[in-house]
């Protein structure tokens, strides 16, 4: 789920294990050089490519990330099991048995 990757640049996305510019280029229908140049900040992708990058990265890389727009909102911690915000008051409804954030009800 994309929410695990809040505020990630294209370069950070490609630096993750198993992520390659070649695969991302194929997924977006663009040239590898376009992806690598965009990751280095040498070019600004077209609007269409930004949308494709957003979709191909499952929302991990947004147009704001490409333009370097940083939110003033604090980074949100996400549970790796239930994918809810750790400060979510509804996290006690988590269905993951091993979720460290789920509120345990005494038997």
Residue, then its C-alpha position, 0 to 999 in steps of 0.5 A: x500500500x502506498x501509504x507506507x512510502x509517505x514523502x518519497x522522491x523518485x530517487x529514493x524509490x529507485x534506491x529501494x531493493x528490487x526497484x529499477x529504472x528499467x522496470x519503472x520505464x516499462x511500467x510507464x511506457x517511457x525511456x530508461x534515460x527519462x526515468x533516471x534523468x527525472x530521478x536526478x532532477x535533470x528534467x521535470x516529467x510531463x504531467x502525463x508521466x507524473x500521473x504514470x509514475x504515481x500509478x506505477x509506484x502505487x502512489x509512493x512518488x507524487x508530483x509534489x515529490x518530483x517538484x520538491x514540495x515538502x508538506x509541513x505536516x509531520x510524517x505519519x507512522x504507519x503500522x506495517x501489519x494493518x497499514x493504519x496510522x499508529x495514532x489512529x483512534x480506530x486502530x483497535x479494530x485492526x484484524x491483524x492478530x500480531x498487530x503491535x498497535x491493536x488494543x488488546x482486550x482483557x479476556 
